[in-house]
Amino acid sequence: MLNRDGTITEPAHLELKNVSVAYNNHPVLEELTFSVPHGSQIAVVGPNGAGKSTLFKVLVGLLPLCAGQILIHGLPIGHHQDCVAYVPQREEVDWRFPATISDVVMMGRFRRQGWFKRPSKADQEIVAQSLEYLGISELAKQAIGALSGGQQQRVFLARALAQEPHILLLDEPFTGVDITTQETTLALLEKLKDHQVSVLVSTHDLNMAAQRFEQVLLLNHHLIAYGPAQEVLTREALQASFGEQLLVLEHEHQGSSTVIFDQCYQPDKGSIE
Amino acid sequence: MMDWVLAPLAYAFMQYGLIAALMVGILCSIIGCYVVLRSMAFLGDAMAHAILPGVAVAYLLHGNLTVGALIAAVLVALGIGFVSHKGIIKEDTTIGIIFTAALALGIALISSIRTYAVDLTHILFGNVLGVGERELWMTGIIGSIVLIITLLCYKPFLVISFDPILAQTMRLPVEFFRNLMLILLALTIVVSMQTVGVGLVAAMLVTPATTSYLLTYRLPTMMALSALIGALSSLIGLYTSYYLNISSGSAIVLVATIFFLLAFLFSPRQRMLRKGSSPCAS
């Protein structure tokens, strides 16, 4: 993606075939089969413990598969340069680590520039560009310890961008961050669309999924539904996915209904995420 | 003044001692940056004590003490990596068990030697003035190898220390680099045995690196500054030990501690913290 002249190399294409994943013999994902055409942006929606984070970890190679196959550009994971970038829900890193913001973003370049080589001028340009996309250029030389939560997330988004991924996985990027960061993230998604980067974003914000994403993937251990937002986000599908976590309020006069998603509801099964 | 500086250097053992102390000071301080950032201080201390049985066996077999220590250190490094990787027992508990067992075994073996009191003191607290030309070469060669590998592996070490998840998603062999780091740490401790002793090497690993951590926000600067502080501590410490006639290892560690206290009281990080602790002040 993202050649500096705006051209595209290698379209991203992700395919899952009968993928099953388990933690300690406890199945988390079962028989997932779907494919992501290049350049599409998908909201992955599901209740707590549905396996959203697990799905991302599997896609990036952090967890092994029990069964099935994941193909990227038609080849199993690990057969090509890393073209998948992943931004976890909460970055569990030591924020007192002696590094500046541009040091952290430069880490995104390590794989492509070679582990034993010095960063080139091109690497530095890509880092500067990534910082600019996320609106944190002026923070480049600052220590990471001084950042707010939203700024921390933007640093990790910038690092993911510097990896020049074909597929970008964002785990709950809209949870617990300020409005500026939300807006920056959404603007970034728009930009990535132009560059034909495939993006999977997990969220439990149904409005966000419906309004900002063309494609929605509804997940609850199984694949419940996958397709354009208005077709997927039906009351039946949502109930199948969220169960009792979903409250439906009928409007008597208009004949329409409002769906409320109970964030405090705890599923009976222990949450795995 | 010049006499005061040059007088000790008239002796060959002081020249050797000074070179050894400087090399060890720099080496420990650079490796120590990773020890501090990865919270491996306890591990370093444990590894140092765990080489005692190796030294004792080498002594009993009339072999080379450094080689004995080297074998023991690498075995312990990999052993700790293996046991804690299994994840059944917490790492600090594992280290506590291996470390004390090895120390006990080492002392048991050494106490069977008739003149053990003197030898044990030298191993525990170092005897930099007993460094010969051969030991100096050994320190130099092993130290250079460790430093070259550390500099070459700067990027992998940085990523596995800061963000192991990123390292894994980038397909970096995290386990390999973690073990490599443990082996480099073991080698560093072995070559430091003669200078500061196994009892005090943990201080040389942690104190200069922490001092420099308080003064900078970037890893390369932290490493360079730490090396400088380590070298200065060795230099000043050795002269202090010569003039006050105290153990060289203790003198070096005490000087490093003074540097730490100064940085702790006056560092920018410290000032930032203090500002943060009184949110109501305007």
Interface residues (C-beta under 8 A of the other chain):
Chain A: V60 G61 L62 G78 D82 V84 A85 Y86 P88 E91 E92 V93 D94 F97 P98 A99 T100 D103 V104 M107 F110 R111 W115 F116 A143 G145 R159
Chain B: L37 L152 C153 K155 P156 L158 V159 S161 F162 D163 I165 L166 Q168 T169 M170 R171 L172 Y213 T216 Y217 R218 L219 T221 M222
